[in-house]
Amino acid sequence: MTTGLFDLTGHIALVTGGGSGLGAAIVRSFSGQGATVILADVRSDRAEQLAEQLRDSGAHAEALALDVTDSAAVQRTVDDIVARHGRLDILVNSAGMTILEEVTEVADESWRRIMELNLTGAFWVSRAAARHMKPAGYGRIITIASQAAHVSLPAHTAYTASKSGVLGMSISMAAELGPYGVTSNTISPTVVLTELGIQAWDGPHGDAHKAQIPVRRFAEPEEIGAAVVYLASKEAAMVNGADLRIDGGFTIA
């Protein structure tokens, strides 16, 4: 049951990395606001499992396999979505990864994988979506960045570089696509309590990090999902080129 505010009924939304973690929370938030949600994940099995759960509850959801680092596959997938649904209204770039290594220990392969998935992959999907949104005169592109793009964190050199690149990419798209009714924004969360987030930040180092956050806790996935819904809505039409920090105040120091 949707409300009038932030209603996404009839909108077609694509969420990369939508089969688990933060992507799955965003998918659920979109579904709750009436959107038709397409879950794209390199693991199509987990995406289909979530899509089936949503369909069983009466929502409109479908799953597909997608490696966002494959430029040709990305373009084919987005073209197919538009061919089947008539348009693509919303894109959320949520697929991502991190490998935490000290700068002197960052392996070549670690750097390549992080950049290809977090930055290059987000660009491939954004470009493919913009090719349809621009002539349609409407679109919302939302990319998940990180608090690491704003502050120094130990062993985050490669990850920070990728997420800083995401910020630059997003504001450039905002300036270029804004005149065509397409907005581009980012969200920079603190640690999010997904399954992987809980595993990575359990224990004394997690407690120490929470003590640095003014609200003294990490973010719930649903809190990020709610922010994405806002940026995807008609109510956020004047929000363009912005970065919404959902970090409990960690980066204000």
N, C-alpha and C positions, 0 to 999 in steps of 0.2 A: 504494500500500500504506500503510494508516494504522497508527498505533500506538494503544495504549489511552489514552495521555495526550493530551488536547486533541482527542479524536476527535469529529468533527462529522458522522459518517455519519447520513444521514436528515434532517439539518437543511436548511431552506430559507433561503437567504441572498440578500439583495438588496444589490448594491453600485452606488451611483450614481457616474458617472464611471468605470465599470468597463472601458471600452474601451482605455484607454491609461494610461501613467504609473503613478502610485502606485496608482490604482484597479485597474489590470491586475495589479499585483504582489499586491494583496490577493486578487483573484479567484483567482490561481494558488495562493496559500497556502490558501485555503478549499478549493479543488478537491483539493489534496493531502491534506487531512484528511477527505475523503469527503463534503463538503457538496454539495448541489445549488445551483449558483450562478446567479443571474440578473444579467446585466450590463446595466445601464441607462445609456445614454449618448445625448447629443444627436446624436452621430455613430453611427448604428446600424450603418454599414458596418464601422467598426473594431471595434465590439463583437461583431458577428457573426463577423468573421475570427478573433478570439480564442476565441470560443465554439466555433467549428468545430475549431480546433486542440485544444481541451480534449476535445471529444467524440471526436476521432480517437484520443486517448490513453486513451479509456475512461471519461472523467469525465462528470458530469452538468452541463451548462451550456446556458444559452439567453440570447439577446440580445434587447433591445428598445430602441426609440427613446423617449427621455424628456427633456423639457425641465423640469428641476426647478423652474423659476420659474413654471410654469403650474400653478396650484393644482388646477384641475379635472382636468387631465390626470394629475397625480400621484395624486389620489384614485382615478380610474378605473383606473390602472395597478396600484396596490396592491390594490384590490378584485379585479381580474382575477387577479392572482397568487394570492391566497388562494382564489378560486373554483376555480382550476385545480389547486393543490397542497394545498388543505385548510388551510393555515396559512402564516404567515411568522414564522420564528424569529429571524432576525438581519437587522438593517439596518446598513449602513455608509454614512455620508454622506461620500463622498470627492470628489464634484464640487466644483470650486472654481477660482478664478482670482486673479490679482493684476495690478495695474497700478501700477507704482512711479512716484510723482510727489511732488515736494516739496509740503508742505501748502499753500503759497500758489498752487500750480499745479494742484491737484486739480480736474479738470473735473467739472461736475455729472454728466455721463453716466458718467464713471469711477466716481464714488461710487455711483450707482444700480446699475450693473452688478455691482460687487463686493458690495454689500449684498444684492442680489436673488439672486445665485448662492450666495455663501458662507454667508449667514445665513438669509435668508428661504426660499431653496430647501431648505436643510437642515431648517428648521422644517416646511415643507409636507410633506416626506417623512416626517419623524419623527411628525408628527401623524397622517398617514394610517396609518402602521404601528402606532402606539400604539392606534388605534381597533380594531385586530384583536388585538394582543398583550395588551392589558389584560383583555378578557373571556376570552381563552385561558389566562391565568394564567402566561404565560411569554414572555420576549423579551429580546433584547440589542440595544441601540441604541448604536452607536459612531460618533462624529463626529470627523473630522480637524480639529484646531485648528492651532496653530503656536507655535513659540518666540516669534513676534512678539506673541503675546497676553500674554507675561510680561516682555519687555524692550523697550527702545526701539531701533528700527532706522531708519536714515535712509530717507526717502521711502516709509514704510510706513503713513502715517496711516490711510488708508481700509482697507487690508488688516488692520491691527492692530485697528481698531474692529470689523470684521466677525468676526474670530477671537475677540476678547474677548467679543463677543456670543454666540458659539458656546459658550464656557465657561459663561456665565450660563444660557443656555438648557438646557444639558445637566444642570447640577446641579439646576435647578428640576424638570426631568423626572425626575431620579433620586429626589427626595424624593416626588414625586407618584405615580410609577409603581412604586416599590420595593415597596410593600405588596401589589402584584398580581403579583409575580414577574418584573417587567420592570426590567432595569438599564439605566442610561445613563451612559456614560463618554466621555472624550475622549482623544485622543493629540496631543501637541504635538511635532512633529519639528523638527529643524534642517533645513538644506538636504538634500533627498533627491536622489540621483543618478539621477533619471529623465532621459529625453532632454531635456526642457525645463529641468530643474535643471542639467544639465551645460552647456547652452547659456548659461543665464542667469548662471552663476557661474564660467565659464571665464576664466582670466586673472588678473592681479594682484589684483583686488578679491576674487576667490574665495580666492586664497592668503592674503590678509590676514585674511579671515574665518575660515578654517581655523586660522590661528595663534591666534585668540581662543578656540578650542574646546580644552578640556583634552586630548581624545584626538587632536587635530590632524587630523581628517578629517571628511567629511560622511557622512551615513547612506546605506546601501544600501537599495533598495526592499524587499528580502526581509526586512530587519530590522524594518521597519514592519509588513510582512505578518505576521510571526511574532507581534508584539505584539497585532495585531488578532485573530488566531486565539485567543490566550490569553483576551482579554476576551470573546470570543464563546463560550467553552467553559463547560462545567459546572464546571470547576475554578475559574472566576472568579466564581462565584455570589455571593460576599460582597464583590465589588468593585463599588461603586455610587457614582456622584457623584465619581469620581476622574479626575484628569488625569495621564496617563503621559507624562512628558517624555523623549523620545528625542533628546537633543541633545548627547550626549558631555560633558555638564557645563557647557555654555555659559551656562545661566541660573542657575548656583549662585552666581555672583559678586555 
